[in-house]
Amino acid sequence: MSNILVFGFFGKNNLGDQLFIDAFQKLFPQHTFTFVDHITKASLNKHYDAVFIGGGSFLDTQPSFGPGVLDVLCSMPIFYIGVGVETDTHQIHELLMKQARLIATRSQDHEKIKEINKNVIYIPDIVYCLEPSKNIKRIDKSVLYLPNIHTIPKFNEPHWAHLSWEYFKHEFAQALDYIIDDGYKVDIFAMCKNKTMDDGWAGIEVSNKMVHRRNYEIEQPKNCIDLFAQYSLVITQRYHGIILAEMAKTPYISIFHHDKLKTSHFNAGLFTSYYETSKAGILNKIYSSNANGYDGLPIKSDMYIELQHRVAAVLNG
């Protein structure tokens, strides 16, 4: 058994990132983990056998390391697991990735990372290893909408970003009003909810534009996979909204403003650009999704066997 430090976007009340905790523990049950979003030299002086960096898409930002941390990390076994490589790579991550014993990425297009380190494998997002409960009752004509706070521009961002947001919420609010008139139940679910980033703020701006104006936001559940299984359709602007909808066997529409939302490992849903969203376009996909149900995905535990073996080979060396 090894004692492993995991660095990522933890402790921020972002359900997508918090699910990585459960995934790491399920994939590597023989090890003990400590999950952090900041590393100090003092913390590394504790006995850790290895450091996992991941999962998620954060390689373009400077990691939160205290003084002297980088030198210590360079002397330890490092693994990048479950990371997205669709963005640029910060120079500190590039330095660490050169020395990584393994880079296991969820991005299918990862050729540029091989220029940094040849020891790269592709794996599905590790959250897929988790399982929903069985026999969840689905609500007919029900929609779960997942907004994303990153689509709301700050005052100093480009004018086109403000125009895009204003146009989107105007068109999308009309589409939600239309399906409510058609007998649909609509709920809004904030996957990220902390002091500086709250998806609920984006949901409020959309609902404020609606004729059927009210608070549509629901509370975060204990089991979010089961939540997704209750709805007949998920409309998501969050990456892990795609993953959870697929795991719950729920048809979904991904409204993408970022490359990682354009596709998934199984591509079981419908995809449309945030910048081209219209009332008619969204309604067409909503009603098309009714014919796109599926019995489930080929999610099997053996998808991660190579990852588990490669990590074990280093740690048991």
N, C-alpha and C positions, 0 to 999 in steps of 0.2 A: 504493500500500500504506500502510495506517495502523497505528500502534502503539497498541494498545488495552489498557487496564487493566480486568480483570473482577473485580468484588467479589461474593463469595458464600460458601457454606459449604464452602470447599475445604481440603484438607490435614488432614481429620479422619477419614480412612479410612472414609468413608461412600460406598459404591459408587454409590448413586443420584446423589449430588452430583458425584462424580468423573466420571461419564459425561457431565456437562455440558461438561467440558473437551473431550472428543472431539467432542461435538456442535457446539460453537462453532467448533472448528477445521475441521470438515467443511462447515458452512454458510457460513463466511467464510474460505476457504482463502487468499485474497489478503492477509489481514491477519496481523499478529504480535500475540500475546496474552501477557499476564502475569496469572496467576490468584492472587488473594490473599483472605484472610479478615479482614484488618486493613489500613487505609489510614492512612499518615502523611503529613504535609505534605511531608516530605523526599522520599518516594517520588513524590508528585505533581509535584515539581519536575523530575523526569525528563520527557523529552518524550513525553507521551501525547496522541494526537489526540482521544480520546474515552474515556468510561468506560461499560462495560456493568455493570448491576446485575442479577444473576440467575444461574441460575434457582433455582427452589425456592419453598418457602413459609416466608418468614422476615420478612415485612413488619411483623409485629406486635412485633418485638423491636428494641431500639435498636441501630443498626449500630455496628460497632467502628471508630470514627474517632478519630484523634489530634487534638490541639489545632490549630485553624486549618484543618482539612481541609474543613469544610462551606463556608467562604467560597470556597475554591479550586474545589471541585466545582461550585458555583453559576455559575462563569464558564466551565465546560467543556460540550461536548456530552454529554448523559447519555441513556442508553437503558435502559429496564427490559425485559429479554428473558427469556421463559420463566418468569416469576414466577407464583405462585399468589396470588390475591387473595381467598381464601375467609375470611381472618381480618381482624381490625381492622388498621388501618395506623398505625404509630408516627408521631409528629409529624415526625420528621426525614425519614422516607421520604415523608411527605405533602408536605413542603416541596420535596424533590428531584423528586418526581413531577409537581408543578405546572410545573416547568421542563423536564421530560424532552422530548426531541425525538420519542420514541415509547415507548409502553407496549405491549408484546406479551405478553399474558397467556395462560396455559394454562387459565384458569378460564372456563367458558362463561357463568357468571353474574357479569358484570363491570360492571353498570350503575352501581354505587356509585363505581367508579373514574372513570367519565366525569364525575362531579361534580368531580373533582380536575383532570382533564385530558381534553379531548375527543379527543386524539390517541391512541386506543386501538384495537388490533386483537386478535382472538382467533386463536391458533394452537394446534395440538396441542403437547403436550410435545416439546421439541426433541430429546429422546433418540430419538424415533421416526425421526429421519433416519439413525441408525446401522443397520448391517445384520448379521445373523447369518451364520455360515458355511453352506454348503449341505450337504445330505445327512448331517445329524447323526442317528445311530441312536437311536431312542427306546426306553426301557426299559419294557416292559409292566408294568402295575400298580405304578407307582412314584410316590411323592409327595415333593415338595420343599416343606418348611414354612419360611416366613420369619416369625419372631417380631419383636416390636418392644419395645425396652427402655422406651419411653414408657408402656407399659401397666402397668408395675410401679410402684405408688405408693411414695413415701417415707413415713416414719413420721408426718410432720406433715401429710399430705394427708387429705382428707375420708374418713370411715369408709366411705361408699358405694364409694369407689375401691378400698379394700382388699377389701370384700366382692365387688366385681365381678371383681377379679383372682383371688381364691381360687375363686370359682365357675367362672370360665372355665377355669382350668388343670385343675380337677377333672373337668369335663365333656369338655374337649378331649383330655386324657390317655386317658380311656376310649375315645374315638373312635379315637385312634391305635392303642391296643391291639387294638381290634376289627378294624381293617383289616390289621394285622400278622398276626393269627390267620387272616385271609382270604387271606394270601399276598402282601400288599403289602410293598414295600421303602419305608422312610421315612428321609429325611435332613432335617437342620435346617441352614439356611444363614443366617448372620448378615451382613446387608448393611451394618450399621454396627458398627464394632469399634474403639473407642479407649479411652483411660484412664477416661473418665467416662461413656461411653455404649457399651454392648456388647450387641447383640441376643442374643448367645449366653447372657447371664445369664438372659434370659427363657426361652430354649430349655431351659436346664438345669432351671429350676423346673418346666416342663412334663414333661420326661423323668423327673424325680425322682418324679412322681406315678404313673408308668406301672408296670404289672406287668412289661412287657418293658423294664426299666430298663437303659439303657446310654448311652454318649456317642454321640449321633446327629449331632453337628455335623461338617460338612465344611469344608475349607479354601476360602478365596476363590480362584477360578480366574483365569487370565489373561483369559479371554473369558467373561464371565458370561452373555451372550446364548446362547452355545452350551451352557452348563450348563443353562439353562432348557429348551432344546430336547431334552434327554436324558430328561426326565420326562414321564409321562403326565398328571400333574396338579400344579399349583402351588397351595398354600394360603398366602396372603400377608396379613400385617398391615403391610406396607410399600407405599407408593404406587408406587415404581418396580418392585416385584414385579409389579404389574398391567401396566406398560408392557413389561417384559421378557418376561413370559409371552405377551402379545399379539404381540410381535415374533417370538418363537420358535414361534408357532402352537400353544401349549400351553394346553389348557383350564385355567381357574383359578377359585378361590374367594377373594374378597376379604372378610376379616373386618374390618369398619370400626369404628374408634373415633373417627375424624376425618372431617369432611365430604369431604375430598379423596379418601378411599378408597371413597366411595359410588358413584363413577362413573369413567369414563375416556372418552377421545375416541371409541372404537369400541364400548365396552360389550359386549365379546365374552364376558365371563365371568358368574359367579354372585356375588351380593353378599348378605352377611348381617351383622347387627349384632353387634359384640363383646359388647354388654350383654345380648343375648338368646341367646347361644350355648348350645346343649345338645348332648349326645351324639347324640340322635336327629336333631336338626336338621342337624348337621354330616354325619352319615352319609348322610342323605337327599341332601344336596348333593353329597357325594363320589360316590355312585353315580349321581346324575343327571348329573354332569359327563361320565360315560362316553359319554353320548349327545349331548354338546354339543361334539364336536370340530369344527374348522373348517379350511378349506384355507388360510387366511391372511387378512390384512387389506389393505385398499386403501391401503397406506402408499406414497406416491409423493413424489418429491422436490419436485414442484410445490406441495406443501402450504405450502412456506415461501417461495415466490417473492415474495409481497408483502412479507414481512419483509425479504428480501434487498434488494429494490428500495428500500424505504423507508430502510433503513440506508445504502445506497450513495448515495442522493440527498443525504443530509446530509454524509456523509464526503467525497463528491466535489464537493459544493457549488460 
